[in-house]
Amino acid sequence: MALARVSTFALDGVEARGVWVEADIRSGLPAFSVVGLADKAVREARERVRAAVTNSGYVFPGERITINLAPAYLRKVGAAFDLPVAIAVLAASGQLEAATIARCAVVGELSLYGEVRPMRGALAMAEAARRMGIDRVLLPWSKAPEAALVQELGILGVTSLQEAVEVLRGVREPPAVPEGGAEEPVFDEPDLSDVRGQNALVPALEVAAAGGHNLFLHGPPGTGKTMLARRLPSLLPPMTPAEAIEVTRLHSIAGEHDGGLAVRRPFRAPHHSISASGLVGGGTGPTAGEATLAHHGVLFLDELSEFTRPALEALRQPLEDGRVTIVRAQRVMVFPTRVTLVAASNPCACGLGESACRCTAADLARHQRRLSGPLLDRIDVSVTVGRPSAAALRHQEAPPSAVVRERIVAARERQTARLAGTGMTCNAQMTARVLRQHGAATPDAERLLHELHDRNALSARGHGRILRVARTLADLAASDRILADHVQQAAALRLDDQSLALAA
C-alpha cells in the first residue's frame, strides 16, 4: 500500500478553497476511482490522467487506485484537478519523491499527450495559496503571469506533465515567468469627444462618474443614449491596485480574463432577454452574474423596459447593498456588486414620444408598468436625451474624456479623504449615518431640501439621494459645504421627469 497527498484548489463562487488530493494505491484488481463530491468533468480525469502519464514516459500503476478529494462536502467542478491527480499518482507509485511536493500546490488540466492546459481562477488560487501558507504553486505556464500578481509566492509555470515532474525533482529550472503587469492599453476606447449635439448632458455624466451615482437616460431612439452610456467608463478614475486585483480575480474565475492585471474598469451590457440569475448570479451551481462582472465598473441596461420584471426586481437589493447573497442547497455565497448602473429607455412603446407618439393610453400604461418604480427610486441622476438640432450636430462637440476626467479625479480624491476608514470610496456609497456626519450642508441648503421634500412628496431614500448628489456637486466645485445651488441642481437631476418624481 502506498499513499500520497497533493494540495490543490476548488473554485467556490468568487473564491478558491484549498483541497487535498489523496492517492491510495494497493494490491487488487486494476481500478481507478475518484471520490469526494466530484462532478462529471473531474471523474473523467481518470482517462485523461491515465493517457497523459503513459504518453509522458511514466508507468501507470496496474493496481487498485483510489483518489479522494477532501474535504468531501465541497463540490469539485472542472478539469483543473487533472495535474494534481497525476502528480499524486506518480508520488504514490514511487516515481516522484514525496518531499518534492511538500508545501507546493498543483493545478492544471491535462491533454492526452501530457500537455498542461490553462484553467480558470489562477489569481484566486494563488491568493488562496498565500492564505494557506503554501510556498509554491505549479500551474500552466500561460497562467503564470496572472498568478505572479500575488507577491511572496513561488510560481512554477510548466507546459507539460514531464516538465512538471522534472521541475519538482529539481533537475530542470522552471521557465521564467513573463511580466504580469498591466494589460496593454486599448487605444480605441470610446471617447466623450465623439458625441455631437448633446453638450447639455455632459454635466449629468460628470456628476454620475464623480460620485458613482446611478444614471437613467430616457428619450426617443437614435438620440445618443447608448453612445453616451458607452463613454461613461472613459470618465471614471483609474482603479486602485486593490480594485484592479479584485476585478482581475472575478473575471479570471468567470473565464473571461487572459492576461496581466486589469487596468480598465469593466463595462457590461447584457441583452434584455437575460434571466434574473444571469443578471445577479445564481443557478444550480451558483455562479457570478453580470452585476458581479461589472463590479467597480458600469452595468448598462439598454432598453430597460424590455427586461423581465423578475430580473429588474432582483437587481434592487444588490444596487443598495453592493453585494448579493445567494443561498442554494444549504450553501451561502456572497457576490460583490458595487456597480454604477446606467439604464436607457424609450419614452413609450413606439419610441417616438412627444407629439409623434402613436401609443394608446393602454400602451403607455403598460410601458410605465414595465419600468420598475422601486428600481428607479435607486437611481440618483435622470436626464432626458432629446433630438439635437442640425446646427447642434454640426457645431457642438463634447470635451475630450481626459479633460472631464481630471475634474472627476479631483472630486474623487476629496471623497476618498473624507470617507477614509469607512470602507466607502464615493458619495453614492454613503450610508444615512455617514451622510449625516459628512453632508455639511448650509442652513439655506437644508431649508431648500426640506421644501423640495414636502413639495415633491419625496421618500426618505429620495431625500438622501438628492443630498448625496448635492455632495458630489459640491466636490466638483471644490466646496467644503453643500450650498443651496448644489441642492437645486441635484433636485433638477433627480426629478427630471414625472415618472421618476412619482418614484421618489
ABEGO torsion letter per residue (X at the ends): XBBBBBBBBBBBEABBBBBBBBBBBBBEBBBBBBBGGBBAAAAAAAAAAAAAAAAAGBBBBABBBBBBBOBAABBBBEAAAAAAAAAAAAAAAGABBAAAABGBBBBEBBBAAGBBBBBBGAAAAAAAAAAAGBABBBBBAAAAAAAAABBGBBBBBBABAAAAAAAAAGABBBBBBBBABBBBBBAABBBAAABBGAAAAAAAAAAAAAAGBBBBBBEBBGAGAAAAAAAAAAABBBBBAAAAAAAAAAAAAAGABBEBBBABBBBBBBBAABBAAAAAEEEABBBBBAAAAABGBBBBBBGAAABBAAAAAAAAAAAAAGBBBBBBGGBBBBBBABBBBBBBBBABAAGAEEAABABBAAAAAAAAAABBAAAAAABABBBBBBBBBAAAAAABBBBBAAAAAAAAAAAAAAAAAAABGAGBABAAABBAAAAAAAAGBBAAAAAAAAAAAAAAGBBAAAAAAAAAAAAAAAAAAGBABBBAAAAAAAAAAABABAAAAAAX
